[in-house]
Amino acid sequence: MQAAPVRATAIPSFTDALRAVESLLMSSGQRTARRNAWTSVMEDRRRARDRVEAQRVLDAAAVAPRLP
């Protein structure tokens, strides 16, 4: 008996499927605007994490005992 042939076709990811639907429903300008908005949201989240980390460092430095 021979083994069944293996398919080399990759199953598209959920993101790929959403982008395909997006390209059908929106003009390219709308797609660009949406991606730019999402990039902006992600950058805002990164800056917020950086601010929190910086505040933790400052708080830890303020509490740490000072050496003579």
N, C-alpha and C positions, 0 to 999 in steps of 0.2 A: 504494500500500500504506500501511496505517496502522501506526503503532508499537504495540507491545503495551502494554496499560494498566499503569501503575506502581502497585504496591501501597504503601499508606501505613501498613501495619501494621508496627510496630517489632518486631524480634526480641528476645525477652527476654534479659537478660544471665544469665550463670551465677549471679550472686548472687541475682537475682530468682527463678530456678528453685530454688535452694537454700532460699530463704525460703518459697516455696510448699510445698515438701516438708516443711519444718520446721513450718509451720502445720498441715499435715495430721497429722503424727505427734506433736506436742507440745501440751499444754494451754497456755493463754496465760501462766500462771504460770511454767511451765518456759521458755517463750520469753523472758520478761522476765528471768529469772535468768540465762539463757545470754547474753543481750545485755549485761546488767550485768557479768557476768564478763569478757566480751570487752573491754568499755570499760575495765575495771580493768586488764587485761593491757596494753592500748594505752597507758594512762596511766603504768603502771610502766615501760614501754619508753621513753616520752618523758622521764620523770624520770631514767632511767639514762643516756640520751644527754646530758641537761643536766649530770649529775654528771661525766661524762667530759670534756665541754667545759670545765667549770669547773676541773677538775683540770689540763687542758692550759694554761689561762690562768695558773693559779697556778704551775705548773712553769716556764712561760716567764718569768713575772715574777721568779721566784727566780734564774734563770740570767742575766737581762738585767743588763748593767753599770749601776751607779748613777751618776747625775750628781752632781757636787760641789755 
